[in-house]
Amino acid sequence: MQKPEISIIISTYNSEDWLEKVMWSYEAQSFKNFEMVIADDGSKQPTFDLIEKMKSLVSYPIIHVWHEDNGFQKSQILNKAILACNADYILMSDGDCMARADYVQVHIDKREAGYFLSGGYFMLPMEISKLITKDDILSQRCFNVKWLKTHGLKSSFKNNKLTAKGFKSQFLNTITPTNASWNGHNASGWKKDIVAVNGFDERMQYGGQDRELGERLFNFGIKSKQIRYSAVCLHLDHPRGYKTKDSIDKNLKIRAYTKSNKVSKTPYGIEKLVE
């Protein structure tokens, strides 16, 4: 089998309805030479059934990386998924983020040695998230602002994320005050760089574990490029029961240590450097 040019890691946990929509969005990609690696943080049988069904319906190869449910352990399953990637370049997103047809192509076109790419997302309200169908995705009408407005989307400056093209998108990428951080829903980088910093810190549960990876990449000498107005994904709404103050506080302390001590390689990552 041909080696994929890019591996796309999609994280998921017991969210088959959203994951199915996301998987159809990758079937609509203009760039085809990719594999999908699903980083599954302990989902039950319905997710297995969906993935088996989709393997026969989509044109791209799917690798399902799973471990037993042990609470929110996204960092652990992402590290296992990184090792399962066959491409030299890795794009990471989530099982609630549908990719516009040019999404993977943008990451391919903008990649550069010594850099990672930082994208954002466009948040959809729950009502629109639910009503989007496979046909809406494959036809790409769900990425059209006019179509979204007919289903209740409000006018906002953020709508520029969906409409900006060419010079306008480059201009908005340049002037945005948002930092070009590693965002787990829309970021890509070279596998060798991610492995060099030892992937994700597995002490970290919900809250900024993706940013901390990016901060170590910076300490390692990797720069970032902003592509939030170029690489478009729609974020499907959902509750976040795994978000806790303790988890966020703990992660903020780890990130502060990473910054102040210029840590580039976590001892709690892909390779376990501590007992």
Helices and strands as residue ranges (DSSP letters): E 6-12, H 16-27, E 34-40, H 45-55, E 62-66, H 74-84, E 89-94, E 97-99, H 103-110, E 115-118, E 122-123, H 126-131, H 134-139, G 141-143, H 145-150, G 157-159, H 160-163, H 166-175, E 187-190, H 191-196, H 209-219, E 223-226, E 233-235, H 245-260
